[in-house]
Amino acid sequence: MELPILKLVFLVIVVYLSQVSAAEKDLSFGLLESSFDSDLDRLQKDIGYTFKNIGYLRQAMTHASFSQENNNALSILGSHVIESSVSLLALRQNIDVSPKDVGLKIAEMATSCSVDGLRLKLNKVVRVSSNTDPSAPKVVCGAFRAIFGAVAVDNNKVDDAVSVFWSVHGVPSGKALSS
């Protein structure tokens, strides 16, 4: 009779400990999410744009190493926002600008995405797997570009994304499009 009681007590302890462990995991995940939410709030202030659907910014700050729901598609859209913005600025400044010069300006912008992203502390915000360096230029640039893709999707138009890009990059939108 004593052996079944010991088995029952052992089972109760195992079940209890597994529930405590799960609760601790939920608590720590909640704290991580709370920190991530705070980082997203700060990021919105830093870029001067408040998302109607914060889920877009969450996805923009999620690297492919962290989740299948990640920033890859938003980064592609954001890249096009940046390229279009730079091209438009170059053409507004000089309608006869050569395609080579436009390409050089776009390439220059592509290399500055890491600097801009680090200035926004995206390496502290972007969610990556434990074996991925959040400060790697590819990770930071992907998150940086994804912000502008997320803004475009949030508004269902590119114009606001262009304005946010120039605001973040340092050229006021009114000045950027003036002749």
N, C-alpha and C positions, 0 to 999 in steps of 0.2 A: 504493500500500500504506500509506503513512503516514496518509492521510486516514481510512481505516476504523479504524486504531488510535487516532487522536485522538478519533474519535466514540465509540469504546468507552471510552476513559479519561474522556471527558466524561460519558458515561452512568453510569459507575461513581461518579464524583464526585457527580452529581446524586442518584443513588439513596442514596449514603452521607449526603449533607447532608439529604435528606428524612427519613431514618431518625433522624438526630441531632436534627432539628427536632421530629419526633414524640416522641422520647424526652424532650426537654426539656419539651414540652407535658405529657406524662404526669407528669413529675416535678413541674412546677409545679402541676398539678391535684391531685396527691397531697398537696402541701404545703397547698393550699387546703382539701382535704378533712380533713387532719390538724388544721388550725386550726378548721374547722367542728366536728369531733368534740370538740375541747377546749372549744369554746364550748357545745356541747350538754351535756357533762359538768358544766361550771360552772352552766349553766341548771338542770339537774336538782337540783343542790345548792341553788341559790337558791330554787327552788320547793318543796323538801322532798319530792320525789317521784322515784323511780327507775323508769324505764320498763322493762317486761318486753320490749317490742319497740321499740327505739330508732327504728325506721323511722317510727313514728307522730310522734315529736317532730321527726324530720328533715322530714317532710312538713308539719308545723305551722309550721316555720321556713322554708318555701319559698313565696315569693310567686308569683302567677300570671304575673308578667312574666318570671320565671326559668325556669319549667317548666310543662308541662301537668299534671304530677303536683304539685299545689300545695295550699295550705292552705284553699281556699275552702269545701269541704264541712265540714272540721273547725271552721272559724270559725263556720259557721252553727250547728253543734251546740254549740260553746262559748258562743255568744251565748244560746242557750236555757238552758244550764246557769246562766249568770250571771243571766238574767231570772228563772228559777225560784228560784234561791237568794235573790235580793233579795225576791221576792214572798213566799216562805216566811218569811223573817225579818220582813218587815213584818206579815204576818198573825199570826205567833207573838207579836209584840210587842203587837198590837192587832187582834183578830179583826174589829172593826168599822171597820177602816181603809177609807177610800173608794177606789174604783178609780182616781180621779184621783191620790190620794196615792201609791198603788202605782206608777202610771205615772210620776210625778215621781221617785220613788226609782230606778226603772229607768233613766230618762233621765239622772239624776245619775251613775249607775254607768257609763252608756255614755260620758259625757264624761270620766270618770276613767280609762278604759282606756288612753289615750295616756300619762298620767302614770305609771300602774302599769307599762306596757310599757317606758317609758324608764327607769324605776327598775331594771327587770330587764335593761336594756341590750339590749333586743330589736333595736334599730336596728343593733347591732353583730353580731347573730347571724343575722337573717333574710336569706335569699338573695334578691336582686332582680337584675333586669337592670341594665346599666350606665347606662341612662337613667331609672331609677326611684330616687327618694330614699328610702332606708331609714328615714329619720327622719320621713317624712310621717305625720301622724296616722292616715290610713286604713291605711297599711301596718303601723304599730305596733299599732293596735287589732286588725287582722285576725290578726296573729301572736299577740297576747295572748289573744284569744278562742279561737284554734285550739289553744292549749296545753290548755285545759280540755276541748275536744272530743277531743283526742288522749288525755288521761288517761281519759276515759269509754270510748273505744274500746279502750284498752289493758287495761282491767278488765272490759269488757263490762257496765258499770253506771255510773250517774251519781254515786252517793254519794261516791266518792273524788274525783271532779272537783269536787264542791261543796266538800269539805274543803280541797282544794288551792287553790281560788279564794279562800275566806275566809282561808286562811293567807297567800296572796300579797297579798290586798287589805288585810289588817291586822286582820280581826276573827277571833279564834279560833273554830273550828267549835263547840266546846262552848258558848261564850258566845253565838254567833250564834243558836242554836236554843233558848236558855233563855228562859223567859217573863219 
